[in-house]
Amino acid sequence: MKFSVFSPWRPFLLISLGLFLLCEAQVNTEIQAGPLYRVVGSLLSISCNASGFSNPNSKKDFEIRMKDPAKPFQEINVMSTRESDFSYARFSSRIRKNEISIKHVDSNSIIFEIQYLQKEDDGEYECTVVNPEYTYNGVYSAKTVVKVIDNSLSVTSTDPPTSLSYDEGEALSLTCQASTNTIQHVHLAFAWYLHKEGAQDAKPIISLDRDFTLAPGEGFERRYRDEAIRLDKLDEATYKLNIAELEQSDQGQIYCQAQEWIQDPDRSWYKISQKDAEKIPLTVKAKVVTSMSAVQVSISAQNAVQEGQELLLSCGINAQNLAKRFFSVAWLWNGIELAKIGPTGILTVRQEYIDRERNGELKATRTLNNNYQLRIKPVKTTDKGSYSCRAWPEERGEDGNFNQGADQDSQPMDINIYTPESGLSVKMENVTQPPAPGEKLKLICEADGVKGQLSVTWKRKASLSTSSLFATIISLNENGVTDKAGAFTSREVRVTRPTTNKFVFELADVTELDSGTYECTVSETQPNGKTQSQTTNVNVNVKSIESAVKMALRNREPTVTVGNDVQLMCKVSGPRVPMTLTWSKETEDSNLNTIVVLYSNGSISWSGDQYRYQVQVDNQGNTVMHNLKILRASHREAGKYQCMVSVFQHNVYKKLSPSNLVNVQVQNPASKLAISSNHIIVQRINTDIQIDCKVTSRTSEISLYAVTWELQQDAGSRTILTSDLNGIITFGKQIKESDMKRISMKHTEGPTFELTIQQVRILDKGIYMCKVEEYQQDPWGEWYLLSNFNVFHVIIIKKVEHNSKQLSVGKMEAEMNISIAEDFSIPCHITQQSSNESQFHVTWFRQQGTEDKTIFTVYRNSTLKASDKNAVVRYDHPSPRQFDLTVLKSNAEDSGMYFCEVEEWIHAPGDGWQKHAVEKSGNLNVTVAAEGHAKATTDLTWQATTWIPIYAITVLICLCIITILSCKLCRKKTPGEKKSGHPLWTEQVPLDINS
């Protein structure tokens, strides 16, 4: 199908295109959806975009404002791309330091950033695009909410931050703990990093991302596939790195890192916090393989040794040029390295044997170039097992450092430790009542058959430990001197000896990680110098913190009135452990907004408006009552509240199950609102009507009102207009623009709300409802709906019927003789009309034979139309009822019979304007002389229209005068009447008829 330029479809297509472009051009502003949870000190970044401008390539200006939760009705200017002095003092100093900025992404988009968030930055942010055009069409601003929370991420390494030195090929195990106290739903990502010397950035060894996906770092993929590198999550907060065989490239600073991620409303994940543990220097010595690297290793010892005696382990090595070379030798028990002599003769022992080496119970020496000896005295029954030796050459480099060669192991040798006949026995009572977190663990070890001096050593094998070895906790020697192991130097642990044969072990502030097998070893030194030992153990399970701590939340009054206080009580029962308690309120989308956090160290961190709340803590032994008081509650404080406890022990947060939700309902105070009205109103059509809605009783002198007028008819209900709290009137969507001009509302004293409708119509009848809403101000300045009151008014409109025959037009007949080129007028005079609101349609005709030809027409809307193109006419309207048409410069063809016709139109409500009556005037016969001049004469009937009324009035006046004079004359002729005064006439001489 083809369309020409002048196709009838062209206007339709142009209109459609214009409407399409108009729709496309509507402005829309979008901002990143909230709430956005960010931690103190982190970066806040908010995107804002505007679209729909007629010139999308022009650079738009943007303004950022915010509202503080403490003052929700006060806008605070933050920053503008157009005005340098736009910012309030609250933000101006940070803007000068470039801590707050706005950056244009393109002409229509910006990024708003705050580098270091503060608690005061919590609130509602609004992004507004400055309109560069003359008209407004669309949405020019958008809002989002930012919640600033505390940074509670904790990351610590359980290994000491001292330097670690390993040989190439040895195994490495490191442990790290990461936890958070954030009550919002967050995910933790965890990784181990290696920062090599000289490298700009650290590289991940292995990581666990926020989606719980495990992945090796670059350069560690092969060893990860071979399971030589592992990341094990031991519990909720403990992560362990295992490297089976260290390589020289692993040398550097090693540390763990945790990241806290939260999901924003747009479903994207955002990193809100990141922390690193202390870096641990790691040295890995290289293994050097030479041509003389072949080493033969052997072990020799007694197959059986009595407990308390000495165990001697001899390692022999055989290699070329032995005297001029350096070697390292290690002793292994059940495959675990116990001790090692380095190339320079320095002895290093495993952590579990440090105390025995310090007490002289373990010694290692080099007796010959090819012989190394390890002595353990007194030997214990727990020392039995499989022993072997391992040796490797060490080559000294030019820098003086040793490089490790290939190692070689001896054949393993099983050694039995037997107990001699002795009266020494040790017993320990089982733990009948498991300790709760935070409590003290107490174990009693008792020895019988004692003949010499006693010493005791306490060890533990943790439940989560993968090692079969017991780790020393503390020991007490014969002289009463205690010695704590390095891992327990920061713990409160002690051993006492209340009696000669009884030892008491106490470990304070236990946690679930302290669960395991505890071992008590009592050693007796007899008078002959011989030593024998007895060992016993017991299993200890520390209660979980979840089972030990109980919480309950309640409130005294579930429903309160606006302005009254609300008190919530959170009862926490359980052991006395460091606890952090968080008060929160549930939002409409089931998120939790923090109100306040009470930390275990006594500090308090508020979120939102702290002036609306008070907190109180009451310690009652093993029960702590946390009270939250809501001051002068408003409807904003209504909702569900919750308390949550987390335990912070040994640098780890343990979040417990939250309390029950408690619903706080805030009700309005009693309302005194009452309205009076004139219920039935009868009104005539085309008159003005006023409907009053008067407040006869109100709750407060400061009450504000919103008023809505509705009209209920058979066809349904519709809103006429609404007046808000500020008195701004808005018409209903169904009200036509023409009706808006005759409808108004006025607010007078009382208060009274007057609805006025001008020129009422039949369609205005119905039931009018006045809906009054009373608003009160809550304690914080916010207006809330207190009550509403509806009154009804029945409006009856009476229709005034018009008489159908009241229109009258002058009917005088006339003749007129005029000369050529003279003007003549055709009058049209309305003498009576049916209504004051009538409108007229007037038409002048000329009769030609049997046909009436239209000359000129005046329409109701004053539109004029000349129908005879040959006639030159002039229209006059000197008065509302007088219409004149003058024919100018007449000629012979203008001769004929003329008259006018009047149509009367009246507006009928519901039907619009209708023709009510039609009347014709009298005829005017006009003769235009072809030659000479003629005097215009008129028929007596024509002149009568002017002279008859004058003549009649003159005659009437004369008759009145004659009547009065006649009465006077009659009185003078009455007999006996005395003459008084002067005569009415002047004195006259009698007429003498005879003379």
Secondary structure, 3 states (H helix, E strand, C coil): CCCCCCCCCHHHHHHHHHHHHHHHCCEEEEECCCCEEEECCCCEEEEEEEECCCCCCCCCCEEEEEECCCCCCCEEEEEECCCCCCCCHHHHHHHHCCCEEEEEEECCEEEEEECCCCHHHCEEEEEEECCCCCCCCECCEEEEEEEEECCCCEEEECCCCCCEEEECCCCEEEEEEEECCCCCCEEEEEEEEEECCCCCCCEEEEEECCCCCEEECCCCHHHHHCCCEEEEECCCCEEEEEECCCCHHHCEEEEEEEEEEEECCCCCEEEEEEEECCCEEEEEECCCCCCCCCCEEEEECCCEEECCCCEEEEEEEECCCHHHCEEEEEEEECCEEEEEECCCCCEEECHHHHHHHHCCCEEEEEEECCEEEEEECCCCHHHCEEEEEEEEEEEECCCCCEEECCCEECCCEEEEEECCCCCCEEEECCCCCCCCCCCCEEEEEEEECCCCEEEEEEEEEECCCCCCCCEEEEEECCCCCEEECHHHCCCCEEEEEEECCEEEEEECCCCHHHCEEEEEEEEEECCCCCEEEEEEEEEECCCCHHHHCEEEEEECCCEEECCCCEEEEEEEECCCCCEEEEEEEECCCCCEEEEEEECCCCCEEECCCHHHEEEEEEEECCEEEEEEEECCCCHHHCEEEEEEEEEEECCEEEECCCCCCEEEEEECCCCCCEEEECCEEEEECCCCEEEEEEEEECCCCCCEEEEEEEEEECCEEEEEEEECCCCCEEECCCCCHHHHCCEEEEEECCCEEEEEECCCCHHHCEEEEEEEEEEEECCCCCEEEEEEEEEEEEEEEECCCCCCCCCEECCCCEEEEEECCCCEEEEEEEEECCCCCCEEEEEEEEEECCEEEEEEEECCCCCEEECCCCCCEEEEEEECCEEEEEECCCCHHHCEEEEEEEEEEEEECCCEEEEEEEEECCCEEEEEECCCCCCCCCCHHHHHHHHHHHHHHHHHHHHHHHHHHHHHHHHHCCCCCCCCCCCCCCCCCCCCCCC
